[in-house]
Amino acid sequence: MTTAKKSFIDRFLSTVERVGNALPHPATLFFLFAMGVIVLSGIASLFDLEVIHPGTKEVIRPVNLMSVHGMNMILEHMVVNFTGFAPLGTVLVAMLGIGIAESSGLIGTALRLLVISAPKRLLTFVIVLSGIISNTASEVGYVLLVPLGAIIFLALGRHPIAGMAAAFAGVSGGYSANLLLGTIDPLLAGLSEEAARIIDPGYMVNAAANYYFMAASTFIIAIAGTWVTEKIVVPRLGEYKGDEKPEEIRKLTRDEKRGLIYAAIASLAFVVYLLWGTIPETGYLRDPETGSILHSPFMKGIVAFIFISAALAGIAYGIGAKTYKSDNDVMNGMGKAMET
């Protein structure tokens, strides 16, 4: 029996798969990079390397972290390095709100509604797009969308692995692209701000600074993911010949529909509050001295607004869908967000 010769793309994808599977855990990679920095600091110190600070023109020399002084400095600054990490506080605040929306079931229900309501001809695109949007929360895309993609593809007589691949491509390949601001945006803003302050100590980066690129990338990645799924993944998998029977796709219950209506009302009310404070020239969310929006409480408080909007919508959904029975459920949702 002769084996069909693999194409270049098949060989390339197989290589990527083997290399990816061989990589250690991200925490292990972080540890290895940290050890690499320590070794490189010793090498740089040995050769007396130096650079000129671009802002202050000060001569900067490496600190040998392999020396006794360097080891002591690591121990003394370990806690400060963690608590002083710029994105830490902003990410935690945003995660608390997203945690409420996720634990109430709002995000999962909204994504499920988006996918099961999609026309058949746009199904692959909608699955990839939903995967991209799902990164607003944490693991909901992997837990909900990946198996849902397989179920829907199987119900349509298509290969279920292709549906899983489309959802996985959106969740993983589209990470950080989104139409909504999520926890990744404060993180990127904090990293950019720390880098910019090497030159300008007072420089500030807003969490929404990347939004235009992020929103445009959402559709570009969704189109690319759809093309790859239909033109590469599906032909590579071939015809599905399994005997697995398609599961019934669960429709939204009355409680879930009511929860979505409550969440929509709460979100609309919050949007009205934001517009009322930003559209008028004397709006309460504008800069009180210049009337500008660029350096206003609105832009500076964007992370707080992410928290409030997600929390309000999540609580409203939880009340409508009866997934929240008391304030303890809300607190548990916030606590669960801290576990990720």
C-alpha positions in Angstrom: 0.0 0.0 0.0 1.5 3.3 -1.1 1.3 6.3 1.1 0.3 9.6 -0.5 3.1 12.1 -0.6 2.5 14.9 1.9 2.4 18.5 0.6 4.7 21.2 1.9 1.9 22.7 4.0 1.2 19.3 5.6 4.9 18.8 6.4 5.1 22.3 7.8 2.1 21.8 10.0 3.3 18.5 11.2 6.7 20.1 12.2 4.9 23.0 14.0 2.8 20.4 15.9 5.9 18.4 17.0 7.8 21.5 18.1 4.7 22.9 19.9 4.2 19.7 21.8 7.8 19.6 22.8 7.7 23.0 24.5 7.7 23.0 28.3 5.0 24.7 30.5 4.9 28.5 30.2 5.9 28.8 33.8 9.0 26.6 33.1 9.8 28.8 30.1 9.6 31.9 32.3 11.9 30.3 34.8 14.4 29.4 32.1 14.4 32.9 30.7 15.0 34.3 34.2 18.0 32.0 34.6 19.2 33.1 31.2 19.0 36.8 32.3 21.1 36.0 35.4 23.7 34.2 33.2 23.8 37.0 30.6 24.2 39.6 33.3 27.3 37.8 34.5 28.7 37.7 30.9 27.9 41.3 30.2 29.5 42.3 33.5 32.6 40.2 32.7 33.1 42.1 29.4 32.4 45.5 30.9 29.6 46.3 28.5 27.8 49.6 28.8 25.0 51.6 27.1 23.9 55.3 27.1 20.4 56.0 28.5 18.5 57.6 25.5 16.8 60.1 27.8 19.2 61.1 30.5 22.4 60.2 28.6 23.6 58.4 31.7 26.0 55.5 31.3 24.3 52.3 32.3 26.4 49.3 33.3 25.2 45.8 33.9 24.6 44.4 37.4 26.2 41.0 37.8 23.3 38.9 39.2 25.6 36.0 39.6 27.7 37.8 42.3 26.9 37.8 46.0 25.6 41.4 45.7 23.4 40.4 42.7 21.9 37.4 44.5 21.1 39.6 47.6 19.5 42.2 45.3 17.3 39.5 43.8 16.1 38.4 47.2 15.6 41.9 48.5 13.6 43.1 45.5 11.6 39.9 44.7 8.4 41.1 46.4 8.8 44.7 45.2 9.3 43.5 41.6 6.0 41.6 41.8 3.9 44.2 43.5 5.4 47.1 41.5 4.7 45.4 38.2 2.6 48.1 36.4 -0.1 45.9 34.8 -0.8 43.8 37.9 -3.3 46.1 39.6 -5.1 47.1 36.4 -5.4 43.4 35.2 -6.7 42.3 38.6 -9.4 45.0 38.7 -10.6 44.1 35.1 -10.5 40.4 35.9 -12.9 40.9 38.9 -15.6 42.3 36.6 -15.0 39.8 33.9 -15.2 37.0 36.5 -18.7 38.1 37.5 -19.9 38.1 33.9 -18.3 34.7 33.3 -19.5 33.0 36.5 -23.1 34.2 36.0 -23.1 32.5 32.6 -23.5 35.7 30.6 -20.5 35.2 28.4 -21.1 31.6 27.6 -24.8 32.1 26.8 -24.1 35.1 24.6 -21.4 33.1 22.6 -23.7 30.1 22.3 -26.5 32.3 21.0 -24.2 33.9 18.5 -23.1 30.5 17.2 -26.4 28.6 17.0 -28.1 31.6 15.4 -25.5 31.8 12.6 -26.5 31.0 9.0 -25.0 27.7 7.7 -22.9 29.5 5.0 -21.4 31.8 7.6 -21.0 29.2 10.4 -17.2 28.7 10.2 -16.7 32.5 10.2 -19.0 32.9 13.2 -17.3 30.1 15.1 -13.9 31.6 14.6 -15.2 35.1 15.4 -16.8 33.9 18.6 -13.6 32.3 19.6 -11.8 35.6 19.2 -14.4 37.5 21.2 -14.3 34.8 23.9 -10.9 35.8 25.0 -12.6 38.7 26.9 -13.1 36.0 29.6 -10.6 33.3 30.5 -11.1 29.7 29.6 -14.8 29.9 28.4 -13.7 29.7 24.8 -11.9 26.4 25.3 -14.6 25.0 27.6 -17.6 26.0 25.6 -16.8 26.9 22.0 -14.4 24.1 21.1 -16.8 21.2 21.9 -19.7 23.3 20.6 -17.9 23.8 17.2 -17.5 20.0 16.9 -21.2 19.3 17.8 -22.5 21.9 15.3 -20.2 20.6 12.5 -21.2 17.0 13.2 -24.9 18.0 13.2 -24.4 19.4 9.7 -22.7 16.2 8.4 -19.2 17.8 8.4 -16.1 16.6 10.2 -16.3 17.5 13.9 -12.5 17.9 14.2 -12.8 20.8 11.6 -15.3 22.5 13.9 -13.1 22.1 16.9 -10.1 23.4 14.9 -12.1 26.5 13.8 -13.1 27.3 17.4 -9.6 26.6 18.7 -8.1 28.8 16.0 -10.3 31.7 17.1 -9.7 31.3 20.8 -5.9 30.8 20.5 -4.9 32.4 17.2 -7.2 35.4 17.8 -6.0 36.0 21.4 -5.8 39.8 22.2 -7.8 40.8 19.1 -11.4 41.7 20.1 -14.2 44.1 19.6 -14.4 44.5 23.4 -11.8 45.7 25.9 -10.8 42.8 28.2 -8.1 41.9 30.7 -5.3 41.7 28.1 -5.6 45.4 27.2 -4.6 46.8 30.6 -1.7 44.3 30.6 -0.4 45.4 27.2 -0.9 49.1 28.2 1.1 48.5 31.4 4.0 46.8 29.6 4.1 49.6 27.0 4.0 52.3 29.7 6.9 50.7 31.6 8.9 50.6 28.3 8.0 54.2 27.4 9.0 55.5 30.8 12.6 54.4 30.1 12.7 57.6 28.0 9.9 59.7 29.5 9.2 58.9 33.2 5.8 60.6 33.1 4.5 58.9 30.0 1.1 57.2 30.3 -0.5 54.6 28.0 -4.2 54.1 28.1 -5.7 50.7 28.1 -7.7 51.6 25.0 -4.7 52.7 23.0 -4.6 49.6 21.0 -8.3 49.4 20.2 -8.4 50.4 16.5 -5.8 47.8 15.6 -7.4 45.2 17.9 -10.9 45.7 16.4 -9.6 45.6 12.8 -7.6 42.5 13.6 -10.7 40.8 14.8 -12.2 40.6 11.3 -8.9 40.0 9.6 -8.1 37.0 11.8 -11.7 35.7 11.5 -11.5 35.8 7.7 -8.0 34.2 7.7 -9.2 31.5 10.2 -12.2 30.7 8.0 -10.1 30.4 4.9 -7.6 28.1 6.6 -10.3 25.9 8.0 -12.2 25.6 4.7 -9.2 25.4 2.3 -6.6 23.5 4.4 -8.0 21.9 7.5 -11.2 20.4 6.0 -9.5 18.9 2.9 -6.7 17.6 5.1 -9.2 15.8 7.3 -11.1 14.4 4.4 -14.7 13.0 4.7 -15.9 12.1 8.1 -16.7 8.4 8.2 -17.3 7.9 11.9 -20.5 6.5 13.4 -20.9 9.1 16.1 -24.4 10.5 16.2 -24.8 14.2 16.5 -25.9 15.5 19.8 -28.9 17.8 20.1 -27.8 21.4 20.2 -29.4 22.9 23.3 -31.3 26.0 22.7 -31.5 28.9 25.1 -33.9 28.4 28.0 -36.5 31.0 29.1 -34.3 31.9 32.1 -31.3 32.4 29.8 -33.3 34.6 27.4 -34.6 36.7 30.3 -31.0 37.0 31.7 -29.8 38.3 28.4 -32.6 40.9 28.3 -31.7 42.1 31.8 -28.0 42.3 30.9 -28.8 44.3 27.7 -30.9 46.7 29.8 -28.1 47.2 32.4 -25.5 47.6 29.6 -27.7 50.1 27.8 -28.1 52.1 31.0 -24.4 52.2 31.6 -23.7 53.3 28.0 -26.2 56.1 28.4 -24.3 57.2 31.6 -21.0 57.2 29.7 -22.4 59.1 26.7 -24.0 61.6 29.0 -20.6 62.2 30.6 -18.5 62.4 27.5 -20.6 63.9 24.6 -21.4 67.3 26.1 -18.5 69.7 26.2 -19.0 70.1 29.9 -19.6 66.4 30.5 -18.6 65.1 34.0 -16.3 62.5 32.5 -14.3 65.1 30.5 -11.2 67.0 31.7 -12.6 69.6 34.1 -10.1 72.2 33.0 -9.8 71.7 29.2 -12.9 69.7 28.4 -10.7 67.2 26.5 -11.5 63.5 26.4 -7.9 62.4 25.7 -6.7 63.1 29.2 -10.0 62.9 31.0 -11.3 60.8 33.9 -13.1 58.7 31.2 -9.8 57.7 29.6 -7.9 57.4 32.8 -10.7 55.3 34.3 -11.1 52.9 31.4 -10.1 49.9 33.5 -12.7 50.8 36.1 -15.3 51.1 33.4 -14.4 47.6 32.1 -14.9 46.3 35.7 -18.2 48.1 36.2 -19.7 47.3 32.8 -18.9 43.6 33.1 -20.0 43.4 36.7 -23.3 45.2 36.0 -24.1 43.0 33.0 -23.1 39.9 34.8 -25.2 40.6 37.9 -28.2 41.6 35.8 -27.9 38.4 33.8 -27.5 36.3 37.0 -30.6 37.8 38.5 -32.6 37.3 35.3 -31.3 33.8 34.6 -31.5 32.9 38.3 -27.9 31.8 38.3 -27.2 34.3 41.1 -29.2 33.5 44.3 -27.3 35.9 46.6 -24.4 38.2 46.9 -22.3 35.2 47.9 -22.5 34.0 44.3 -21.2 37.3 43.0 -18.3 37.2 45.5 -17.5 33.6 44.5 -17.4 34.6 40.8 -14.9 37.3 41.7 -12.8 34.8 43.7 -12.8 32.3 40.9 -11.5 34.9 38.5 -8.4 35.3 40.8 -7.7 31.6 40.5 -7.0 31.8 36.8 
